[in-house]
Amino acid sequence: MKRISVLMLAGFTAMAVAGCGASGGSGGGGGGAITMGFSQVGAESGWRTANTKSVQDSAKSAGITLKFSDAQQKQENQIKAIRSYIQQKVDVIAFSPVVESGWDTVLKEAKDAKIPVILTDRAVDSKDTSLYKTFLGSDFVEEGRKAGKWLVDEYKSSSDPVKIVELQGTTGSAPANDRKAGFQEIIKAEPKFQIVASQTGDFTRAKGKEVMEAFLKSTPDIDVLYAHNDDMGLGAIEAIEGAGKVPGKDIKIITVDAVKDGMQALADGKINYIVECSPLLGPQLMDLAKKVVKNETVPTRVITQETAFNQEQAKAALPNRQY
């Protein structure tokens, strides 16, 4: 979910992580090699694949031993993996939670074992913030707001009703909850914007296509599609074209992520606007890991810096796209 050069990324990493100061202290690292247990959500999208590669490549560059598990979008698999990492006495655990709720028990087990935990990409809704050291990732509410602001601007000269269908991400996940909330926060001031159908597409292209096909049958005269990620939007484009409509013209499309396939569709005029969400969290994650293992102070929240793209901006950015 981010679109800046490698140099800027490195600069931001140094600024965001080092900028909050460190309180010295000796810690679990002891100067030796660090072992990280990392539990990934799955491989549900191009974004997630790029995120996994960033974590794996960055661990190698940082000299951190990575124990990696793919949860296949199931919370029970992640809990099992975290317990396994605790048993293996890794130095640090990082994970991107499938859903927001239900983590307190396993995170308390990690805390009791004195293994620091870093949340990446997605948050948990635990009231006990001592269960993890920091959360590294995007501001999903702000991403939803950016999508809403583009829509309001696009229709500012029209008083006609605007019928919107929404493809939500995985039910209960932080990005789905927050992207929906941010979008609604912006559009609710104008009654002409009406979300006429909203359903999960699980962040996948296949489900996005399937749900959009259902929307097209049940809801005549759709003006706008808001998809919580590019992959669902790309699936929806197939459904729209299959129904004999022109994506980007007959139905305006807003998505989130800015992976290469999405950016190509934006440049081709099939998507109208993409809010960026960078998957390249690996370098920042490894810097944070080194600090928490040494018991240094880190910010409790590290937000990745991101932008948004219209069709012309996508054409300019595509040649240098990293994922």
C-alpha positions in Angstrom: 0.0 0.0 0.0 2.7 2.8 -0.8 4.2 4.5 -3.8 7.5 6.1 -3.2 11.0 5.4 -4.3 13.3 3.1 -2.4 15.5 6.0 -1.3 12.5 7.9 0.1 11.3 4.7 1.8 14.7 4.2 3.4 14.7 7.9 4.5 11.2 7.7 5.9 12.1 4.5 7.7 15.0 6.1 9.4 13.0 9.2 10.3 9.9 7.3 11.6 11.7 4.7 13.6 14.7 6.6 14.9 12.9 9.9 15.2 11.1 8.8 18.3 14.3 8.3 20.3 15.5 5.2 22.0 16.1 4.6 25.7 19.2 2.5 25.5 18.8 -0.6 27.6 20.1 -4.1 27.0 17.7 -6.6 25.7 16.9 -10.0 24.4 19.1 -9.6 21.3 22.4 -9.8 23.2 24.1 -8.8 20.0 23.5 -12.2 18.5 21.3 -13.1 15.5 17.7 -12.3 15.9 15.0 -14.8 15.0 11.6 -13.5 14.0 8.4 -15.5 13.8 6.1 -13.9 11.2 2.5 -15.0 10.6 1.1 -13.7 7.3 -2.7 -13.4 6.6 -2.4 -15.4 3.4 -1.8 -14.8 -0.3 -5.2 -13.4 -1.2 -4.1 -10.5 -3.4 -1.2 -9.0 -5.4 -0.7 -6.6 -2.4 -0.2 -9.4 0.0 2.3 -11.2 -2.3 4.3 -8.0 -2.5 4.1 -7.6 1.3 5.4 -11.1 1.9 8.3 -10.6 -0.5 9.2 -7.3 1.2 9.3 -9.0 4.6 11.3 -11.9 3.4 13.8 -9.8 1.4 14.2 -7.3 4.2 14.8 -10.0 6.8 17.6 -11.4 4.7 19.2 -8.0 4.2 19.0 -7.3 7.9 20.5 -10.6 8.9 17.4 -11.6 10.7 16.4 -15.3 10.7 12.7 -15.5 9.6 10.3 -18.3 10.5 7.4 -17.7 8.2 3.8 -19.1 8.2 0.8 -18.5 5.9 -2.5 -18.5 7.8 -4.6 -18.9 4.6 -6.9 -16.2 6.0 -7.9 -18.2 9.1 -7.4 -16.8 12.6 -7.0 -20.2 14.2 -4.0 -20.8 11.9 -2.4 -17.6 13.1 -3.0 -18.3 16.8 -1.4 -21.8 16.2 1.6 -20.2 14.5 2.1 -17.7 17.3 1.9 -20.4 19.9 4.5 -22.4 17.9 6.8 -19.3 17.8 6.4 -18.9 21.6 7.4 -22.6 22.1 10.4 -22.1 19.8 11.5 -19.1 21.9 11.9 -16.7 19.0 13.2 -13.2 19.8 10.3 -11.3 18.3 6.9 -12.1 16.8 5.3 -10.1 14.0 2.0 -10.7 12.4 -0.7 -9.2 10.2 -4.0 -10.1 12.0 -6.7 -11.7 9.8 -9.4 -10.0 11.9 -9.3 -7.4 14.7 -10.8 -9.4 17.6 -9.9 -12.4 19.7 -6.1 -12.0 20.2 -5.8 -11.2 23.9 -5.2 -14.7 25.2 -2.4 -15.6 22.8 -0.8 -12.2 23.0 -0.8 -12.5 26.8 1.0 -15.8 26.4 3.7 -14.1 24.3 4.0 -11.3 26.9 4.4 -13.8 29.7 7.1 -15.5 27.7 8.8 -12.0 27.4 8.6 -12.1 23.5 7.8 -8.7 22.1 5.1 -8.5 19.4 4.9 -6.2 16.4 1.6 -5.7 14.5 2.1 -5.1 10.8 -0.4 -3.8 8.3 -3.5 -4.5 10.4 -4.5 -3.6 14.0 -6.1 -5.5 16.8 -9.0 -4.1 19.0 -7.5 -5.2 22.3 -7.9 -2.7 25.1 -4.6 -3.8 26.6 -2.0 -2.1 24.4 0.8 -3.5 26.5 0.3 -6.8 24.6 2.2 -5.5 21.6 5.1 -3.0 21.2 4.1 -1.1 18.1 1.8 -1.2 15.1 3.3 -0.5 11.7 0.9 0.2 8.8 -1.4 2.4 6.9 -4.1 4.7 8.2 -7.1 2.8 6.7 -9.6 5.3 7.8 -7.7 8.0 6.0 -7.7 5.8 2.9 -11.5 5.6 3.0 -11.6 9.4 3.4 -9.5 10.0 0.4 -11.8 7.7 -1.7 -14.8 9.7 -0.4 -13.2 13.1 -1.1 -12.5 12.1 -4.7 -16.2 11.1 -5.1 -17.5 14.3 -3.6 -15.3 16.3 -5.9 -16.2 14.2 -9.0 -19.9 14.9 -8.5 -19.8 18.4 -7.0 -21.7 20.0 -9.9 -24.5 17.3 -9.9 -27.6 17.2 -7.7 -28.8 13.9 -9.0 -28.7 10.8 -6.8 -25.4 8.8 -7.0 -26.0 5.1 -6.5 -22.9 3.4 -5.0 -22.1 -0.3 -4.6 -19.3 -1.3 -2.2 -17.1 -4.3 -2.3 -15.9 -4.7 1.3 -12.7 -6.5 2.4 -12.7 -9.5 4.7 -15.5 -9.2 7.3 -14.1 -8.1 10.6 -10.7 -7.1 9.3 -9.2 -3.7 10.2 -8.9 -2.5 6.6 -12.5 -3.4 5.8 -13.9 -1.8 8.9 -11.8 1.4 8.5 -12.0 1.9 4.8 -15.8 1.7 5.1 -15.9 4.1 8.0 -13.6 6.7 6.4 -15.6 6.7 3.2 -19.0 7.0 4.9 -17.6 9.8 7.1 -17.0 11.9 4.0 -20.1 11.1 1.9 -22.7 11.2 4.6 -22.9 15.0 4.5 -24.6 14.8 1.1 -27.8 12.8 0.8 -27.4 12.4 -2.9 -24.7 9.7 -2.3 -26.5 6.4 -1.6 -24.7 3.1 -0.9 -27.4 0.8 -2.4 -25.5 -2.5 -1.9 -22.5 -3.5 0.2 -21.0 -6.9 0.6 -17.7 -8.6 1.3 -15.5 -9.8 -1.6 -12.8 -11.1 0.8 -10.1 -9.0 -1.0 -10.0 -11.5 -3.8 -10.4 -11.0 -7.6 -12.7 -14.1 -8.0 -15.0 -13.0 -5.2 -15.0 -9.4 -6.4 -16.3 -10.6 -9.8 -18.9 -12.9 -8.3 -20.3 -10.3 -6.0 -20.3 -7.6 -8.7 -22.2 -9.9 -11.0 -24.9 -10.2 -8.2 -24.9 -6.4 -7.7 -25.5 -5.9 -11.5 -28.5 -8.2 -11.5 -30.1 -6.9 -8.3 -29.3 -3.2 -8.7 -30.1 -1.4 -11.9 -28.3 1.9 -12.7 -25.2 1.6 -10.6 -23.2 4.9 -10.9 -20.1 4.1 -8.7 -18.2 1.1 -7.4 -16.1 1.5 -4.3 -13.8 -1.5 -3.8 -11.7 -1.9 -0.7 -8.8 -3.2 -2.8 -7.6 -3.4 -6.4 -8.1 -7.1 -6.8 -11.8 -7.0 -6.0 -12.1 -4.0 -8.4 -10.3 -5.9 -11.1 -12.7 -8.8 -10.7 -15.6 -6.4 -10.8 -14.3 -5.0 -14.1 -14.7 -8.4 -15.6 -18.3 -8.6 -14.4 -19.1 -5.1 -15.6 -17.7 -5.9 -19.1 -19.5 -9.2 -19.1 -22.7 -7.3 -18.5 -22.0 -5.1 -21.6 -21.1 -2.0 -19.6 -18.0 0.2 -19.8 -15.9 0.3 -16.6 -14.7 3.8 -15.8 -17.5 5.4 -17.9 -20.8 3.7 -17.3 -19.7 2.8 -13.8 -17.0 4.9 -12.1 -14.6 2.8 -10.0 -12.6 3.7 -6.9 -10.2 1.2 -5.4 -7.5 1.0 -2.7 -3.9 -0.4 -3.0 -2.2 0.7 -6.2 -0.7 -2.6 -7.2 0.7 -2.8 -10.7 -2.4 -4.5 -12.2 -4.7 -1.9 -10.6 -2.5 1.0 -11.8 -2.5 -0.4 -15.4 -6.4 -0.6 -15.3 -6.3 3.0 -14.0 -4.0 4.1 -16.8 -6.3 2.3 -19.3 -9.3 4.3 -18.0 -11.1 1.3 -16.5 -10.6 2.5 -12.9 -11.0 6.2 -12.1 -9.1 6.7 -8.9 -6.9 4.6 -6.7 -5.9 5.3 -3.1 -2.4 4.0 -2.4 -1.7 1.5 0.4 2.0 0.4 0.4 2.9 -3.3 1.0 6.6 -2.5 1.3 6.7 -2.6 5.1 9.7 -5.0 5.4 12.6 -2.4 5.9 10.6 -0.6 8.6 9.6 -3.9 10.3 13.2 -5.1 10.6 14.4 -1.8 12.1 11.6 -2.0 14.6 12.3 -5.6 15.4 16.0 -4.8 16.2 14.9 -2.0 18.5 12.3 -4.0 20.5 14.6 -7.0 20.9 17.1 -4.6 22.5 14.3 -3.2 24.7 14.7 0.2 23.1 11.7 2.6 23.0 9.8 2.7 19.7 6.7 4.7 18.8 3.5 2.8 19.5 2.2 3.7 16.0 4.2 4.0 12.8 2.2 5.2 9.8 3.4 4.6 6.3 3.3 7.6 4.0 1.0 7.2 1.0 -0.6 9.1 -1.8 -3.4 8.5 -4.4 -3.6 8.4 -8.2 -5.8 9.6 -11.0 -5.5 8.2 -14.5 -2.8 10.6 -15.7 -0.7 10.1 -12.5 -1.0 6.4 -12.9 0.5 6.6 -16.5 3.4 8.6 -15.1 4.0 6.2 -12.1 3.7 2.9 -13.9 7.2 2.6 -15.4 8.8 2.7 -12.0 6.3 0.5 -10.1 8.0 -2.0 -7.8 5.0 -4.3 -7.5 
